[in-house]
Amino acid sequence: MSLSSRIFFCIFLLALGTATALSYYCYMVLHDYLVEGEAPPEEEQRAVIIPLPSIE
């Protein structure tokens, strides 16, 4: 295996791991907060909740 192939393979594995970690974070962390209706942890300080008017 040549050096350029090894470098490409290492960069490919790094990109694959980064994509996996990012998708895990988006699904497990942000998805839970979106389903529960709460703001994500880093957005809690800036979140503004606007109540919807009731239709009667």
Buried (B, 14 or more C-beta within 10 A) or exposed (E): EEEEEEEEEEEEEEEEEEEEEEEEEEEEEEEEBEEEEEBEEEEEEEEEEEEEEEEE
